[in-house]
């Protein structure tokens, strides 16, 4: 067993997965080094597929541990694998296309309520002047009505997207991490539901902002669209989805 971190040790292990995206990862590592070095114990960088090493010879103010998969894994499987390298109180799942203009990690940890199991800043999408609104429970009706006039977003999110998820390691371990039956979509709603069912809260740093240089494939790729639709079906047929709906209706 690794020794527990001292109170002065950086509290966060960061998991980043590259799918041939090291060119996107490089500026993210540079921003983490510039703004968040004091909070970053290490980055676990998973290469899901072979790619040219554009990071060769570069160094940062934290360790970068590499995992090179012999065959591609899904989103959840990759981050679960990275969590095996985590011995810090916090575990951050971070997309390669997230961008930072300042330190969001230290303030997030400082704001964390004792029962907060999963945190995130507000996310600004390309071409937008305001952050993404909070997300409601994914249901067929919600998908059909979310872009129509009169749709009301929740005051607090039912779930947060998987591009920036800061887990309390205790919570991540308690729920067993991501459900690896999801390959690329749906696992973020599922893990948010299971985190809350386990008694933890989601917490948003309303005064903190990260930018998303979105790399959306589901609208242009039949393969990604297939993964998206099948993942939604897995969400709607999962026990966690229905337990969460029941708990929510009871106000628990």
Helices and strands as residue ranges (DSSP letters): E 12-18, H 22-35, G 37-39, E 40-47, E 63-68, H 75-83, E 90-94, E 98-99, H 105-111, E 116-125, H 140-145, E 164-168, H 169-175, H 187-197, E 201-212, H 222-236, H 239-250
